């Protein structure tokens, strides 16, 4: 609370325009939140996210930003709005999530940041997928790939994986496999950009890609043995992941996929899904509960 109060004071004390100390402090706070998001339960972060978004909006609305600083502040506002969109998605509220995502896209537009536009399209695809609208999810992923242009960061990998997952949900095997191949090519060509530099939720590491590929294969249901081996690879990747590549939600999703593909073996499914059931209540977000429900439906 004291640190947030200091941030607000700095923003007001620097005079008639936003100064370097304010921008630096906001940047550091946004980066702290992007890194923390995959690790911590949402109730721990939500108040700080709302606070930073409100501060960036106030600074932009009051016209105290020099042109050279506006781009950076819009980018920070966009990232914060994107995280709040993800928070609404994690709370099972797709309407609020999409509203925040659209705000994030406006911020990305004002920052004229191609990678951020693509990242927001990725987020919109994720929200649509979670809301049970796979065709819309595929459309947003395609839109993001178009917006990415010459973007070489890991957002391009996320977009291709999102396309694959959406196509798998509607049973289009050919399009799914093409998207998986596109994701592999994007990974081979990827060069970390300024969004990747924020870390955490703003980057798409290899373990997360393995999780998406496993889920895609499980959705298609064409090759249970392949789905099982891919799910095992994703679970193993998260168990040995570096600190900056781990995410409790994605690891839980990989565990749930492994349980779904247990070939009717109830004991194996129980063993696979137990780590998901053991998660604290505050970490049982919409994505995790949806994964657990799919395990129930499969068994």
Secondary structure as UniProt FT lines:
FT   HELIX           2..13
FT   TURN            14..16
FT   HELIX           20..37
FT   TURN            38..39
FT   HELIX           42..61
FT   TURN            62..63
FT   HELIX           67..90
FT   TURN            91..92
FT   HELIX           94..111
FT   HELIX           114..130
FT   TURN            131..132
FT   HELIX           134..148
FT   TURN            149..150
FT   HELIX           155..169
FT   TURN            170..171
FT   HELIX           173..189
FT   TURN            194..195
FT   HELIX           196..198
FT   HELIX           200..202
FT   HELIX           206..220
FT   HELIX           224..239
FT   HELIX           243..245
FT   HELIX           248..260
FT   TURN            263..264
FT   HELIX           266..277
FT   HELIX           281..283
FT   HELIX           286..298
//
